[in-house]
């Protein structure tokens, strides 16, 4: 039986999505192809019909996962301070800490990506640049965007390593407040530059 291109694309997208959730929860390097296939409910052979190997799958997963994060920031209206604050609070939430499979791949997979092949690192770099562009649109400043991104990713990573929920909350709240302060303090500078 021959499958249509649309069916093949849907199957590939399902593999990338399920593999991405599995990798964010359990790690990519420590997950074998059998683990990643099982997460999608398919055989390992099915993975090899769509991907030349584990690195090829990792590139596809990183690309899709980072696009999801970039799209989340792109959907926030920079002129809506409540929406910007809500986006920060969502990223710096206990839910994001406790459910890595549902969130941004940066806190989960960045250390593994740093030890990966060039193709994976290139896909990562391109995805991070898109996220940065979208966060820059919210902050109005490239440097502030990098600072907010680094703070947010670092805070989620640190909170995931903590045992105490109270300490996790304290850290996440502090970083959210610092991020909001950074963004607010940059807005007057933006307006002054436009007049």
C-alpha atoms as an extended CHARMM CRD file, in Angstrom:
* protein
*
       195  EXT
         1         1  UNK       CA              0.0000000000        0.0000000000        0.0000000000  PROA      1               0.0000000000
         2         2  UNK       CA              1.3650000000        3.4100000000       -1.0090000000  PROA      2               0.0000000000
         3         3  UNK       CA              0.8370000000        6.3010000000        1.3690000000  PROA      3               0.0000000000
         4         4  UNK       CA              0.1180000000        9.8410000000        0.1920000000  PROA      4               0.0000000000
         5         5  UNK       CA              2.6220000000       12.6190000000        0.8090000000  PROA      5               0.0000000000
         6         6  UNK       CA              0.1450000000       14.2060000000        3.2060000000  PROA      6               0.0000000000
         7         7  UNK       CA             -0.0560000000       10.9880000000        5.2450000000  PROA      7               0.0000000000
         8         8  UNK       CA              3.7530000000       10.7370000000        5.3250000000  PROA      8               0.0000000000
         9         9  UNK       CA              4.0630000000       14.3450000000        6.4930000000  PROA      9               0.0000000000
        10        10  UNK       CA              1.4870000000       13.7550000000        9.2420000000  PROA      10              0.0000000000
        11        11  UNK       CA              3.2900000000       10.5950000000       10.3620000000  PROA      11              0.0000000000
        12        12  UNK       CA              6.6220000000       12.4340000000       10.4200000000  PROA      12              0.0000000000
        13        13  UNK       CA              5.0860000000       15.3240000000       12.4000000000  PROA      13              0.0000000000
        14        14  UNK       CA              3.6580000000       12.8330000000       14.9190000000  PROA      14              0.0000000000
        15        15  UNK       CA              7.0880000000       11.2290000000       15.3550000000  PROA      15              0.0000000000
        16        16  UNK       CA              8.7450000000       14.6250000000       15.8270000000  PROA      16              0.0000000000
        17        17  UNK       CA              6.1080000000       15.7810000000       18.3070000000  PROA      17              0.0000000000
        18        18  UNK       CA              6.0770000000       12.5990000000       20.3980000000  PROA      18              0.0000000000
        19        19  UNK       CA              9.8630000000       12.3050000000       20.2460000000  PROA      19              0.0000000000
        20        20  UNK       CA             10.2240000000       15.9380000000       21.3350000000  PROA      20              0.0000000000
        21        21  UNK       CA              7.9790000000       15.4270000000       24.3620000000  PROA      21              0.0000000000
        22        22  UNK       CA              9.8630000000       12.2530000000       25.2890000000  PROA      22              0.0000000000
        23        23  UNK       CA             13.2800000000       13.9140000000       24.8820000000  PROA      23              0.0000000000
        24        24  UNK       CA             12.3030000000       16.9440000000       26.9790000000  PROA      24              0.0000000000
        25        25  UNK       CA             11.1390000000       14.6380000000       29.7560000000  PROA      25              0.0000000000
        26        26  UNK       CA             13.8330000000       11.9230000000       29.6330000000  PROA      26              0.0000000000
        27        27  UNK       CA             16.7250000000       13.4200000000       27.6670000000  PROA      27              0.0000000000
        28        28  UNK       CA             17.5660000000       12.8260000000       24.0450000000  PROA      28              0.0000000000
        29        29  UNK       CA             21.0370000000       11.3280000000       24.3160000000  PROA      29              0.0000000000
        30        30  UNK       CA             19.9280000000        8.7670000000       26.8990000000  PROA      30              0.0000000000
        31        31  UNK       CA             16.8900000000        7.7940000000       24.8120000000  PROA      31              0.0000000000
        32        32  UNK       CA             17.4100000000        5.1430000000       22.1900000000  PROA      32              0.0000000000
        33        33  UNK       CA             15.5840000000        5.0280000000       18.8860000000  PROA      33              0.0000000000
        34        34  UNK       CA             13.3540000000        2.3120000000       20.3580000000  PROA      34              0.0000000000
        35        35  UNK       CA             12.3470000000        4.6750000000       23.2070000000  PROA      35              0.0000000000
        36        36  UNK       CA             11.5980000000        7.5040000000       20.7890000000  PROA      36              0.0000000000
        37        37  UNK       CA              9.6180000000        5.1880000000       18.5040000000  PROA      37              0.0000000000
        38        38  UNK       CA              7.6400000000        3.7860000000       21.4350000000  PROA      38              0.0000000000
        39        39  UNK       CA              6.7820000000        7.3370000000       22.5480000000  PROA      39              0.0000000000
        40        40  UNK       CA              5.1260000000        7.8270000000       19.1510000000  PROA      40              0.0000000000
        41        41  UNK       CA              3.5050000000        4.3940000000       19.2180000000  PROA      41              0.0000000000
        42        42  UNK       CA              5.4380000000        3.1010000000       16.2030000000  PROA      42              0.0000000000
        43        43  UNK       CA              8.2330000000        0.6570000000       15.5020000000  PROA      43              0.0000000000
        44        44  UNK       CA             11.8800000000        1.6510000000       15.2200000000  PROA      44              0.0000000000
        45        45  UNK       CA             11.6850000000        0.7540000000       11.5420000000  PROA      45              0.0000000000
        46        46  UNK       CA              9.0440000000        3.4450000000       11.0850000000  PROA      46              0.0000000000
        47        47  UNK       CA             11.4750000000        6.0260000000       12.4290000000  PROA      47              0.0000000000
        48        48  UNK       CA             14.0720000000        5.0170000000        9.8650000000  PROA      48              0.0000000000
        49        49  UNK       CA             11.5190000000        5.4720000000        7.0770000000  PROA      49              0.0000000000
        50        50  UNK       CA             11.4110000000        9.1720000000        7.9680000000  PROA      50              0.0000000000
        51        51  UNK       CA             14.8650000000        9.8920000000        9.3980000000  PROA      51              0.0000000000
        52        52  UNK       CA             18.3310000000        8.7830000000        8.3800000000  PROA      52              0.0000000000
        53        53  UNK       CA             19.3800000000        8.3830000000       12.0010000000  PROA      53              0.0000000000
        54        54  UNK       CA             19.1510000000        9.7600000000       15.5030000000  PROA      54              0.0000000000
        55        55  UNK       CA             20.9090000000       13.0200000000       14.6420000000  PROA      55              0.0000000000
        56        56  UNK       CA             18.4850000000       13.6760000000       11.7650000000  PROA      56              0.0000000000
        57        57  UNK       CA             15.5580000000       13.1090000000       14.1600000000  PROA      57              0.0000000000
        58        58  UNK       CA             17.1520000000       15.4320000000       16.7400000000  PROA      58              0.0000000000
        59        59  UNK       CA             17.4560000000       18.2140000000       14.1410000000  PROA      59              0.0000000000
        60        60  UNK       CA             13.7740000000       17.8320000000       13.2200000000  PROA      60              0.0000000000
        61        61  UNK       CA             12.7270000000       17.7900000000       16.8740000000  PROA      61              0.0000000000
        62        62  UNK       CA             14.8100000000       20.8350000000       17.8200000000  PROA      62              0.0000000000
        63        63  UNK       CA             13.5060000000       22.7740000000       14.8320000000  PROA      63              0.0000000000
        64        64  UNK       CA              9.8670000000       21.9860000000       15.6620000000  PROA      64              0.0000000000
        65        65  UNK       CA             10.2140000000       22.5450000000       19.4110000000  PROA      65              0.0000000000
        66        66  UNK       CA             12.0000000000       25.8940000000       19.0620000000  PROA      66              0.0000000000
        67        67  UNK       CA              9.4360000000       27.0260000000       16.4940000000  PROA      67              0.0000000000
        68        68  UNK       CA              6.7070000000       26.3050000000       19.0310000000  PROA      68              0.0000000000
        69        69  UNK       CA              8.4430000000       28.5350000000       21.5950000000  PROA      69              0.0000000000
        70        70  UNK       CA              9.0670000000       31.2680000000       18.9970000000  PROA      70              0.0000000000
        71        71  UNK       CA              5.4070000000       31.1650000000       17.9610000000  PROA      71              0.0000000000
        72        72  UNK       CA              4.3320000000       31.4870000000       21.5880000000  PROA      72              0.0000000000
        73        73  UNK       CA              6.3050000000       34.7400000000       21.9240000000  PROA      73              0.0000000000
        74        74  UNK       CA              5.1670000000       35.9840000000       18.5000000000  PROA      74              0.0000000000
        75        75  UNK       CA              1.5410000000       35.6810000000       19.6280000000  PROA      75              0.0000000000
        76        76  UNK       CA              2.0870000000       38.1930000000       22.4640000000  PROA      76              0.0000000000
        77        77  UNK       CA              1.2130000000       41.8140000000       21.7090000000  PROA      77              0.0000000000
        78        78  UNK       CA              4.1730000000       44.0370000000       22.6890000000  PROA      78              0.0000000000
        79        79  UNK       CA              1.7720000000       46.9380000000       23.3330000000  PROA      79              0.0000000000
        80        80  UNK       CA             -0.1010000000       44.8900000000       25.9510000000  PROA      80              0.0000000000
        81        81  UNK       CA              1.8870000000       44.9440000000       29.2210000000  PROA      81              0.0000000000
        82        82  UNK       CA             -0.5470000000       42.4730000000       30.8160000000  PROA      82              0.0000000000
        83        83  UNK       CA             -0.0030000000       40.0350000000       27.9360000000  PROA      83              0.0000000000
        84        84  UNK       CA              3.7830000000       40.3950000000       28.2020000000  PROA      84              0.0000000000
        85        85  UNK       CA              3.5860000000       39.8120000000       31.9560000000  PROA      85              0.0000000000
        86        86  UNK       CA              1.3480000000       36.7770000000       31.3950000000  PROA      86              0.0000000000
        87        87  UNK       CA              3.8700000000       35.3270000000       28.9160000000  PROA      87              0.0000000000
        88        88  UNK       CA              6.6870000000       35.7310000000       31.4590000000  PROA      88              0.0000000000
        89        89  UNK       CA              4.5560000000       34.1950000000       34.2070000000  PROA      89              0.0000000000
        90        90  UNK       CA              3.6180000000       31.2560000000       31.9790000000  PROA      90              0.0000000000
        91        91  UNK       CA              7.2320000000       30.4890000000       31.1570000000  PROA      91              0.0000000000
        92        92  UNK       CA              8.2920000000       30.9370000000       34.7840000000  PROA      92              0.0000000000
        93        93  UNK       CA              5.5380000000       28.7340000000       36.1630000000  PROA      93              0.0000000000
        94        94  UNK       CA              5.6480000000       25.7060000000       38.4050000000  PROA      94              0.0000000000
        95        95  UNK       CA              3.7270000000       23.8590000000       35.6900000000  PROA      95              0.0000000000
        96        96  UNK       CA              6.5710000000       24.4770000000       33.2120000000  PROA      96              0.0000000000
        97        97  UNK       CA              9.0580000000       23.2770000000       35.8270000000  PROA      97              0.0000000000
        98        98  UNK       CA              7.1040000000       20.1090000000       36.6240000000  PROA      98              0.0000000000
        99        99  UNK       CA              6.1110000000       19.2040000000       33.0560000000  PROA      99              0.0000000000
       100       100  UNK       CA              9.1340000000       19.6590000000       30.7880000000  PROA      100             0.0000000000
       101       101  UNK       CA              7.4780000000       17.5690000000       28.0750000000  PROA      101             0.0000000000
       102       102  UNK       CA              4.8640000000       20.3130000000       27.6140000000  PROA      102             0.0000000000
       103       103  UNK       CA              7.2120000000       23.2990000000       27.6130000000  PROA      103             0.0000000000
       104       104  UNK       CA             10.1550000000       24.9680000000       25.9730000000  PROA      104             0.0000000000
       105       105  UNK       CA             13.0650000000       22.6950000000       25.0010000000  PROA      105             0.0000000000
       106       106  UNK       CA             15.7420000000       25.1940000000       26.0610000000  PROA      106             0.0000000000
       107       107  UNK       CA             15.8270000000       24.3140000000       29.7860000000  PROA      107             0.0000000000
       108       108  UNK       CA             15.6580000000       20.5800000000       29.0270000000  PROA      108             0.0000000000
       109       109  UNK       CA             17.8540000000       20.0180000000       26.0040000000  PROA      109             0.0000000000
       110       110  UNK       CA             20.3960000000       22.8620000000       25.7570000000  PROA      110             0.0000000000
       111       111  UNK       CA             23.1850000000       20.9650000000       27.5810000000  PROA      111             0.0000000000
       112       112  UNK       CA             22.7230000000       17.9590000000       25.2820000000  PROA      112             0.0000000000
       113       113  UNK       CA             22.6140000000       20.1430000000       22.1900000000  PROA      113             0.0000000000
       114       114  UNK       CA             25.9310000000       21.7040000000       23.1990000000  PROA      114             0.0000000000
       115       115  UNK       CA             27.5020000000       18.2300000000       22.9320000000  PROA      115             0.0000000000
       116       116  UNK       CA             25.7800000000       17.3480000000       19.6560000000  PROA      116             0.0000000000
       117       117  UNK       CA             26.8250000000       17.3650000000       16.0310000000  PROA      117             0.0000000000
       118       118  UNK       CA             27.0880000000       20.5790000000       14.0250000000  PROA      118             0.0000000000
       119       119  UNK       CA             23.7680000000       20.0100000000       12.2260000000  PROA      119             0.0000000000
       120       120  UNK       CA             21.9190000000       19.8630000000       15.5560000000  PROA      120             0.0000000000
       121       121  UNK       CA             23.7410000000       22.9160000000       16.8680000000  PROA      121             0.0000000000
       122       122  UNK       CA             22.9950000000       24.8480000000       13.6760000000  PROA      122             0.0000000000
       123       123  UNK       CA             19.2640000000       24.0230000000       13.9150000000  PROA      123             0.0000000000
       124       124  UNK       CA             19.3800000000       25.1220000000       17.5540000000  PROA      124             0.0000000000
       125       125  UNK       CA             21.1500000000       28.3900000000       16.7360000000  PROA      125             0.0000000000
       126       126  UNK       CA             18.6440000000       29.2290000000       14.0050000000  PROA      126             0.0000000000
       127       127  UNK       CA             15.6900000000       28.4660000000       16.2780000000  PROA      127             0.0000000000
       128       128  UNK       CA             17.1370000000       30.5300000000       19.1210000000  PROA      128             0.0000000000
       129       129  UNK       CA             17.6560000000       33.4660000000       16.7450000000  PROA      129             0.0000000000
       130       130  UNK       CA             13.9500000000       33.3480000000       15.8370000000  PROA      130             0.0000000000
       131       131  UNK       CA             12.9670000000       33.2200000000       19.5120000000  PROA      131             0.0000000000
       132       132  UNK       CA             15.3180000000       36.1480000000       20.1870000000  PROA      132             0.0000000000
       133       133  UNK       CA             13.7550000000       38.1850000000       17.3830000000  PROA      133             0.0000000000
       134       134  UNK       CA             10.2880000000       37.6060000000       18.8440000000  PROA      134             0.0000000000
       135       135  UNK       CA             11.3820000000       38.4050000000       22.4080000000  PROA      135             0.0000000000
       136       136  UNK       CA             13.1710000000       41.5220000000       21.0830000000  PROA      136             0.0000000000
       137       137  UNK       CA              9.8500000000       42.6550000000       19.6270000000  PROA      137             0.0000000000
       138       138  UNK       CA              8.3850000000       42.4270000000       23.1470000000  PROA      138             0.0000000000
       139       139  UNK       CA             11.2680000000       44.0810000000       24.9760000000  PROA      139             0.0000000000
       140       140  UNK       CA             12.1810000000       46.6200000000       22.3030000000  PROA      140             0.0000000000
       141       141  UNK       CA             15.8580000000       45.8950000000       22.8040000000  PROA      141             0.0000000000
       142       142  UNK       CA             18.1150000000       43.0650000000       21.6260000000  PROA      142             0.0000000000
       143       143  UNK       CA             20.2890000000       43.0170000000       24.7610000000  PROA      143             0.0000000000
       144       144  UNK       CA             17.2550000000       42.9680000000       27.0430000000  PROA      144             0.0000000000
       145       145  UNK       CA             15.7880000000       40.1060000000       25.0240000000  PROA      145             0.0000000000
       146       146  UNK       CA             18.9650000000       38.0340000000       25.4860000000  PROA      146             0.0000000000
       147       147  UNK       CA             18.9920000000       38.8330000000       29.2230000000  PROA      147             0.0000000000
       148       148  UNK       CA             15.3220000000       37.8810000000       29.6730000000  PROA      148             0.0000000000
       149       149  UNK       CA             15.7730000000       34.6710000000       27.6860000000  PROA      149             0.0000000000
       150       150  UNK       CA             18.8670000000       33.6240000000       29.6380000000  PROA      150             0.0000000000
       151       151  UNK       CA             17.2380000000       34.4420000000       32.9750000000  PROA      151             0.0000000000
       152       152  UNK       CA             14.0850000000       32.5180000000       32.1290000000  PROA      152             0.0000000000
       153       153  UNK       CA             15.8540000000       29.4180000000       30.8280000000  PROA      153             0.0000000000
       154       154  UNK       CA             18.2980000000       29.4100000000       33.7430000000  PROA      154             0.0000000000
       155       155  UNK       CA             15.5210000000       29.8580000000       36.2910000000  PROA      155             0.0000000000
       156       156  UNK       CA             13.5450000000       26.8920000000       34.9520000000  PROA      156             0.0000000000
       157       157  UNK       CA             16.7000000000       24.7450000000       34.9020000000  PROA      157             0.0000000000
       158       158  UNK       CA             17.5690000000       25.6800000000       38.4940000000  PROA      158             0.0000000000
       159       159  UNK       CA             14.0010000000       25.2060000000       39.7160000000  PROA      159             0.0000000000
       160       160  UNK       CA             13.8600000000       21.7220000000       38.1940000000  PROA      160             0.0000000000
       161       161  UNK       CA             16.8860000000       20.7410000000       40.2580000000  PROA      161             0.0000000000
       162       162  UNK       CA             15.3230000000       21.9730000000       43.5180000000  PROA      162             0.0000000000
       163       163  UNK       CA             13.3620000000       19.6770000000       45.7860000000  PROA      163             0.0000000000
       164       164  UNK       CA             11.3560000000       22.3100000000       47.6400000000  PROA      164             0.0000000000
       165       165  UNK       CA              8.3360000000       23.8140000000       45.8890000000  PROA      165             0.0000000000
       166       166  UNK       CA              8.6620000000       26.8850000000       48.1270000000  PROA      166             0.0000000000
       167       167  UNK       CA             12.2010000000       27.4830000000       46.8440000000  PROA      167             0.0000000000
       168       168  UNK       CA             11.0670000000       26.9040000000       43.2740000000  PROA      168             0.0000000000
       169       169  UNK       CA              8.3310000000       29.5340000000       43.6960000000  PROA      169             0.0000000000
       170       170  UNK       CA             10.7630000000       31.9850000000       45.2800000000  PROA      170             0.0000000000
       171       171  UNK       CA             13.2070000000       31.6260000000       42.3890000000  PROA      171             0.0000000000
       172       172  UNK       CA             10.5580000000       31.8090000000       39.6440000000  PROA      172             0.0000000000
       173       173  UNK       CA              8.8620000000       34.8470000000       41.2090000000  PROA      173             0.0000000000
       174       174  UNK       CA             12.1760000000       36.6680000000       41.6120000000  PROA      174             0.0000000000
       175       175  UNK       CA             13.1890000000       36.0680000000       38.0010000000  PROA      175             0.0000000000
       176       176  UNK       CA              9.7410000000       37.0670000000       36.7300000000  PROA      176             0.0000000000
       177       177  UNK       CA              9.9390000000       40.3280000000       38.7150000000  PROA      177             0.0000000000
       178       178  UNK       CA             13.4520000000       40.9980000000       37.4060000000  PROA      178             0.0000000000
       179       179  UNK       CA             12.3340000000       40.3280000000       33.8300000000  PROA      179             0.0000000000
       180       180  UNK       CA              9.3570000000       42.6500000000       34.1390000000  PROA      180             0.0000000000
       181       181  UNK       CA             11.6340000000       45.3330000000       35.5990000000  PROA      181             0.0000000000
       182       182  UNK       CA             14.0940000000       44.9310000000       32.7220000000  PROA      182             0.0000000000
       183       183  UNK       CA             11.3330000000       45.2310000000       30.1400000000  PROA      183             0.0000000000
       184       184  UNK       CA              9.6620000000       48.2140000000       31.8720000000  PROA      184             0.0000000000
       185       185  UNK       CA             12.9470000000       50.0680000000       32.2850000000  PROA      185             0.0000000000
       186       186  UNK       CA             13.6900000000       49.6480000000       28.5770000000  PROA      186             0.0000000000
       187       187  UNK       CA             10.3060000000       50.9220000000       27.3790000000  PROA      187             0.0000000000
       188       188  UNK       CA             10.9350000000       54.6100000000       28.3010000000  PROA      188             0.0000000000
       189       189  UNK       CA             14.3000000000       54.4490000000       26.4870000000  PROA      189             0.0000000000
       190       190  UNK       CA             12.5030000000       53.1080000000       23.4190000000  PROA      190             0.0000000000
       191       191  UNK       CA              9.9570000000       55.8950000000       23.4860000000  PROA      191             0.0000000000
       192       192  UNK       CA             12.6430000000       58.5610000000       23.9670000000  PROA      192             0.0000000000
       193       193  UNK       CA             14.5060000000       57.2290000000       20.9400000000  PROA      193             0.0000000000
       194       194  UNK       CA             11.4230000000       57.5550000000       18.7490000000  PROA      194             0.0000000000
       195       195  UNK       CA             10.6400000000       61.1860000000       19.5100000000  PROA      195             0.0000000000
